[in-house]
Amino acid sequence: MNLKSRFFKFMFKTTLNTAVSFFLLISAAQSAEYDYLKFTNPFIKKIPIAVPDLRNMNADPAVNELTRRGADRLSSNLAFTGFFKLLDRSAFLTDPQKNELIPSNIKFKNWTAIRAEYLVTGSIKVFEGDMIEVEFRLYDTFRENLKVGKRYKGWKNDLDRMVRRFSNEIVFNLTGIKGIFNSKIAFISKKSKKKDIYICDFDGSNAQRYTKTQSITLSPAWSSDGQWIAYTSYVRGKPDLYIRNIIQKHGVVIRKKGSNITPDWVPGRFELAASLSFSGDPEIYLLTGKGKVVKRLTNNRGIDISPSWSPDGKKIAFVSKRSGTPQLHIKNISSGGLQRLTFVGKQNTQPCWSPKGDRIAYSGMLKGLNQILVISSKGGDPVQLTFEGDNESPSWSPDGNLIVFSSTREGVSRIYVMTAIGTDQRRLIALPGQQSEPSWSPAFSNN
């Protein structure tokens, strides 16, 4: 097995390596005392949180690099969400290498004095053979209580996985929503005239090339279990639809006459919708994961493309020119009911339904440039989130709190991320060439 195959097998495996064990230390949730934090509130302030270096349980200077890396990675994860304010460690009134952060010794007034609403403490112990034991605890400093604590055991090179796991615990305990730190992002990277799919971690790190077609590849789409990816490729000279297992690479190719484009998987099922033109105009069809046409979902003179499923799998948003210009429409699959969703602007495309089901992000042409907008799935006035350059291909994070998209604001097209209310916009990836069409995976539960 080559290096690339081993890499993807590690990233997407469905069971934990037996050399790594994770187990519960202690867990305490105080959600009954107050509501979960709601990050969708546009007026919410960033949450001040303190993350000291982890405590070195070996008293060995060689372990200090791990204690800093663990705290730095956890801080970076929390900052990535756009909802936490990481406090400067130079302002801390406590030395993490002393006994002051042992649970029975914590002086919460030292943390509230620097306005930390939450505190994360941790420790690392290294054993022979590069095995480590890591403990994390999250405290509410004002209530002076433990929110959640975990202990993890594994190899040194599993530290980042442990940190991602506890980062997810923090977000879940504060919001009631699973974290995104085990998710991936697929995107298109263009060099010369060739376009291939790359896959990276949630924060843009560890980008790896997934396809090597020597052609043009477009529109990557994840299955809801994260085990399959569908995309369009021109490797045979025309747009065909490929459905591949993410690890084993086996799958099928749909090569019907005409175009086979813009796939989107049905939530919770091994089925997908895609736009096919074998019958004439591009229409949206329901397909099995093995490429068999189940039924036709749209039937209208003109182009119907870019389906996006509602999280309950009962409706699709899609792009249609039936009203004269590209606009978003919603179809109820069981009743056949149809409604036009967008009325502002002459070109609205690339719908992406939020995981919470309440909003749809899309790309709309405003003053000659594409911008990312969000509209209620029930209709109404859209909200513009981007204002610089051409902005396209929005895709929601699995928790619905972030949106990844492409933008030309710095010149060539790059991948960016922002909160779901448009704040904290920043570049995610900068590889040679151009990057576009990001697609956020579901959250993997066991990386």
N, C-alpha and C positions, 0 to 999 in steps of 0.2 A: 504494500500500500504506500503510495507516494505521500509527500509531506502535506499537500493540499487536501488529499482524502482524509488523512488523519486529523487535520485541522477541523474540517466540517463534521466529521464523526464526533469529535469532542464537543463542538459547539451545540450540536442538535441532538445528542444522545438522549434517550428517553428514560434511562435508569442511571443512578449514580454509580460511579466507579467504586468498587468495594474497598479500595484503598483509602477512601475518604468517607468519614462518618460525620453526621450532623445530629445533634440531639439537644433537647430542650433543657435549659438550665432553670429558668424561672420565667413566668409570664404573668403579668398583672395589667389589666386594662381598666381604665377609669371612665369608659365611654358612658356608663350609666349616669355619671355625675354632670356631664355637660355634652353638648352637641359636638359632632365631628367638625373639624375645620372644613370650610367650603371654599376651595380655591377658585371656583368660578365667579366669586364675588369680585367685580372689577376694582373695588375700593379697599380690598384687604391689604394690610401691610405685610411686609415680609416678616417671617417669624424668626426672631433672634434665637440662635442655637449655638451652644458652645461644644466644640469637639477637641478636647485636649489630646496630646500624644497618648498612645496606649502605654500602659505601664509595663516596663521590662521586668518580668518575673524571674529572669535568670541573673540579673545584675551583671550582665555580660555586655560590654560596649558593642560587640558585633551584632547584637539583637536590636540596637537602637534604630538601624535603618528600617527594620520591619515595623517598629512601633510608630515611626513617623509616616511610613508609607500607608499603613492601615488607616491612620487618622486622616491623612491627606486624601486618600481615595474616598473615604466615607464623606468627607467635607465636599469633595468635588461632586459626588453623586447628588447630595442634597442641594447644592448650589445649582446644579443642572436643571432642577425642576422649576426654578424661577420663583419659588415661594419661600425660600429660607434665606436668612441673612446670617452668614457664618461670621462669628465674632473673632476678632484678632487675638491670637493666642498670647501676644505680648501683654495683653490687658488682664490676663487671668491672675487671680490672687492665690492660686493653688498650684503646687508642683505635682504633676502626675506621677513622678517617680518616687514620691514619698507615700506615706500611708494615708494621706488626706483624702484620697478618692476611694478608699475601701468603704463599702456601703454604710457601715456603722459610724464612719468618721466624717462623712460628707457634711460640710457646713453650707447649707443652701444659701445663706445670706451672702456668702462670698460670690455667688453666681447671680443672685438677683441684684446685687450691688452694681454689676456691670450690665444689667438688663438682659441677662440670658433667661429666656422663658423655658428653654429646655436644655438639658445637659446630657451628653453622651460620654460615658466612661468605658474604658476597655483595658484589657491586658493581654499580653502574649507570653506564652511559655514555650520554649524550644526544647525538644527531646532529641536523643541520639537518632541518627538516620533522617534528619531533616523533617521530622514530624513536629507539628505545632498544635497548641491548644489556645484558642482565642475566646475571650469572654467580652460581651458587650452588654451595656445597660442604658436604657433611656429613662431619664427622670423629668418630671414636671417640677421645676424649681420653686414655683410659687406655692404649689400645693404640697411640696416636699414629699412626693411619693414616686414610686417606681411605676413606669408605664409598661415596660417589657424588658426582659433580659434573656440572653441566649448564650450558649457555649457551643463552640464548633471545634472539631478535631480534623486534621488532615495534614497534607504536605505543605511545605513552605510556598510552593507555587500555586496552592489553592487559596492563598490569602485574599486575592481579589474576589474570588467567588464567595467567600465567607462575608466579605464586606458588602457585596451586592445583596446577599441574602438579608443581612441586618438592615441595610438601607431600605429594602422592601418592607421589613417589619416596622420601621419607623413610620413610613408613609401610611401603611395599613392601619397602624394604631392611632394615628392622628387624623386620618381622613375616612377610614372604613373602606378604602379602595386599594386593591392590590397595586404594588409598585411596578415600575417599568424597567427596572435595572437589569433584568434578564432578557429583555427584548432585543431584536435586531432591526436593522433598516436595510432594505434592498434598494438599489438605485442604479441608474444608467450612467456610465462613464464613457465619454467619447474621446478617442484619439484618432487624428486624421479623419477618415470617413467611416471608421469602425465604431460600433457601440456595443458594449458588453454590460452584463449585470455584475455588480459588485455587492458584497454584503459586509456590513460593519456592525459593531456594537451600538447600543442605544445612543452613545455620546459621540459617535463618529470614529472611535478608535478601532484598531484591528481590521481595517478594510482589506478584504480579500476578493480577488476576481473569481466569479462563479461560472460564467460562460466564456468560451473561447471560440466564437463562431466565425471570426474573420469577416463579419457581415454587420448588419444592423439589428439590434435587439431592443425591444420596447416594452413598456407597460408591465413590469413585474407585479404580481399579486400573490399574497400569502393565503394559504388555506387557514381556517380558523384554529386548527390544531398545530400549525406551524411546520407540518411535515411535508407539505407540497408547495410548489411555486408554479404559477402559470405565467406565460409571457408570449409575446409575438416576436417572431424572428423572420428575417428575409434571407436566411441562409440558402434557400432554394430559389431565390429570385423573386418571390412574392410573399406577402404577409401570411404566414401560417401560425397556428396556435400550438404551443408546446406546454405540456403538463408533466412536471418532473418531481420525483421524490427528492427532497432536499439533501439527503445523505447518500442514498444508493444511486441516485441519478437516473433510475429507470423511469419509464412513463410512456406517454403517447404523443403523437403529433396529429393535429387536425389540419388536413390539407384540402379542404373543400374549395370548390371553384370560387374565385374572387378573393375577398379579404376575410381574414379571421383575426379579429383584434379586440382590444380592451377587455380582458377577462376580469371577473370579480367573483370570489367564492361565496357560496351560500353559507351563512353562519351555522356551524354545528353539523354540516352535512358534506359528503364527498360529491358535491355538485357545484357547478359554477355557471354564471351567465357570461355571454360574450356576444359581440356584434359580428355577424356573419352575412356575407352578401351573395351566397350561392343561388339565392332565389331572385336576385335583382338588386333592389336597394338594400343597403345595410340595415338589418333588423336585429333585434336582440333575441337570443335563444337561450333556453336552459339546457345544459349539457351535464352528463355524468362525468365523474372524474376520469373515466376511461375514454371520453370523447364522443359518446353516443348522444345524439340530439334527443332530448326528452320532449320538448315542445317549444313553440314559438311564443315569445312573450310580448312582442310588439308587432303591429301590422298597419303600417301607414306609408303612404307615398312620401318619400323623402328619407333623409338619413337619421337613424337612431343608433347611438353609440354610447360608450362609457357608462355601463350600468354600475350602480353602487347599492348594495343591499342594506336595508334597515337591520339593526342588530337582532330583531326577532325573526328575520327572514320572511316577513309577510309583504314587504313592499320593495320596489326598486326606484331609486332616483336615476335619471338618465338624461342624455342630451338629445334633443330632437330639433329639426328644422321645420317641423310641421306648421309652425306659426310664422315662418318666413325667415327668421334668423335663429341661430343656435341658442336655445333656452333650456333650462332645467324643467323636467316634468317628473311627477311621481305616479307610479302605477301600483294599485293594490292587486296582488297576484291572484287572490281567490275570487274577488268580486269583479275584477277587470276595470274598476273605477280609475279614472285618470284625471289628474289636475296639473295645471301649469304652475310652477313654483316661482320662477323669476320673471320680473317685468321691468326691472331697472337695467339699462344697458342693452346694446344690440348683439352682444356675444358673450354668453355665459356657458362655461364648459367645465369638465373635470370634477364632477361632484364627488364628495366623499362623506358618507354618513357617519356621524359621531358614534362612538361605542355606547354612549348614554341614550342615543336615539332622539335627542331633542333638537339637534342642529345639523346642518349640512354645510360643509366648507366647499368652496368652489373657486375657480378662476374666472374673473369677469373683466372685460375690456372697458377701461375708463380712461378717457383722454388719450387714446392711442396706445396705452400700456396695459398689460394684464396685471391685475391685483388680486390678492386673496381676500375673499369676503366670506362671511358666515351668515346664514339665514335660518330661521326657525323651520323645522320640518313641517310645520303647519302653515308656513307662508308668512308674509309680512315684509317689513323693511329689512334689507340686509345691512350688516355692519362691516365696514371696510377695515381690514387689519394691517395691510401693507400700503406703502406710499412711495417707495423708491424703486426704480428699475422695473423690469418685467418679472412678475412673480406668478409661478404656476405650480400645478400638481400638489395640492395640499393633501396630507395624510395624517390622520389622528394617531396619537400615542394610544396604547391599549387602555390606559386609564381615562382617556378623554381630556386630559389637562394640558396637553401640548400638541402642537401641529408642526410637522416637518414639511418643507416646501423647497422649491428651487427659485433662485433669484439672480438677476444680472446686476444688482446694485453696485457691485465692485468691479464690473466689467464683464467677464465671461460668466456663464451660468455655474453657480455653486449651490450646495445644499445648505439650508438654514433651518433653524428651529425657533419657535416662539411659544409663549403660553397661549392658551385657547382664547384669551381676551386680547391678544396682540402685543403683550409686553415682552421685554427681555429678548428681543430679536437678535440672534447672533449666528455667525457662520459655524457650520458643523464640520464640514469636510472641505479640503482643498487639495485635490489630486491633480496631476498633470492632465491637461485637456479640459473638458467641460463635464459637469455632473448635473443630472436632471432626474425627473420622475421618481422621487423617493416613495417608498412604500413601507410603512411601519408594520412589523410583525406583531402577532399576539405575544403576550408575556410568557416566556418559557418558565416552567415551575421548578426545574431541577438543574439549572446551570450553576 
